[in-house]
Amino acid sequence: MNFCQQAGVAPMAWSPLAGGSIFEESNEKAVRLRKTLEIVKEEIGANGIDEVMYAWLLRHPAKIVPIVGSGKKERLDSAIDSLNLSMEKEQWFNILTSSMGHDIP
């Protein structure tokens, strides 16, 4: 990511919803992350955590471009709807630290 930011290249996120595993996995990280995504979903008025995940990627400082590989209209609508969401820095960092499992030093 650092190289991409320095070179002004926007990285692409293939499978930005982790292949759907975030919705199904029961490991500690997935459960922790879903909990945080649900909280942020309520705070920003998103329809689902998938919209929050897209909004998080779009707010990333590296200007990540999510690649939606789904042919399902609902998934495409979620990606489009995420463009209208506003996420505060604190919410963004809450998702980041939840995913990492620890605070940022």
C-alpha positions in Angstrom: 0.0 0.0 0.0 2.8 2.5 0.9 4.3 2.1 -2.6 0.9 2.6 -4.2 0.3 5.8 -2.2 3.8 7.1 -3.0 3.4 6.4 -6.7 -0.1 7.8 -6.8 -1.5 4.4 -7.9 -4.9 3.4 -6.6 -4.8 -0.3 -5.6 -7.8 -2.5 -6.5 -9.5 -4.7 -4.0 -10.6 -7.9 -5.5 -13.1 -9.7 -3.4 -13.7 -6.7 -1.1 -16.2 -8.7 1.0 -13.7 -11.5 1.7 -15.5 -13.8 -0.7 -18.5 -13.6 1.6 -16.6 -15.3 4.5 -17.1 -12.3 6.8 -20.8 -13.2 6.8 -20.3 -16.9 7.6 -17.1 -17.4 9.6 -17.3 -18.1 13.3 -13.7 -17.4 14.2 -12.8 -14.8 16.7 -11.6 -12.2 14.1 -14.8 -12.5 12.0 -17.1 -12.3 15.0 -15.2 -9.3 16.4 -15.2 -7.5 13.0 -18.9 -8.2 12.3 -19.8 -6.7 15.7 -17.9 -3.5 14.9 -19.4 -3.3 11.4 -22.9 -3.7 12.9 -22.2 -0.8 15.3 -20.9 1.4 12.5 -23.8 0.3 10.3 -26.3 1.7 12.8 -24.3 4.9 13.4 -24.1 5.8 9.7 -27.5 4.5 8.6 -26.2 1.8 6.2 -28.5 -1.0 5.1 -26.0 -3.8 5.8 -22.4 -4.4 6.8 -21.5 -5.0 3.2 -22.2 -1.3 2.6 -20.0 -0.4 5.6 -17.2 -2.5 4.2 -17.4 -0.8 0.8 -17.5 2.6 2.5 -14.5 1.7 4.6 -12.5 0.8 1.5 -13.5 4.0 -0.3 -12.4 6.1 2.7 -9.0 4.4 2.8 -6.1 6.9 2.4 -4.7 4.7 -0.4 -7.9 5.4 -2.5 -8.6 1.7 -2.9 -10.9 0.8 -5.7 -13.2 -2.1 -4.8 -13.9 -4.5 -7.6 -17.4 -6.0 -7.2 -17.3 -9.4 -8.8 -20.9 -10.3 -8.1 -23.6 -10.6 -10.7 -26.3 -10.3 -8.0 -28.2 -7.0 -8.3 -28.5 -6.7 -4.5 -24.7 -6.8 -4.1 -24.2 -4.2 -6.9 -26.9 -2.0 -5.3 -25.0 -2.3 -1.9 -21.8 -1.2 -3.5 -23.5 1.8 -5.2 -25.4 2.8 -2.0 -22.1 2.8 -0.1 -21.0 5.8 -2.2 -23.6 7.9 -0.3 -22.4 6.9 3.2 -20.3 9.2 5.4 -17.9 7.6 7.9 -16.0 9.5 10.6 -12.3 8.9 11.1 -13.0 7.3 14.5 -15.4 4.8 12.9 -12.9 4.0 10.2 -10.2 3.4 12.8 -12.6 1.3 14.9 -13.1 -1.0 11.9 -9.3 -1.1 11.2 -8.4 -2.0 14.8 -11.2 -4.5 15.1 -9.8 -6.3 12.0 -6.2 -6.2 13.3 -7.3 -7.3 16.8 -5.3 -4.6 18.5 -4.9 -0.9 18.8 -2.6 1.1 16.6 0.6 2.0 18.5 
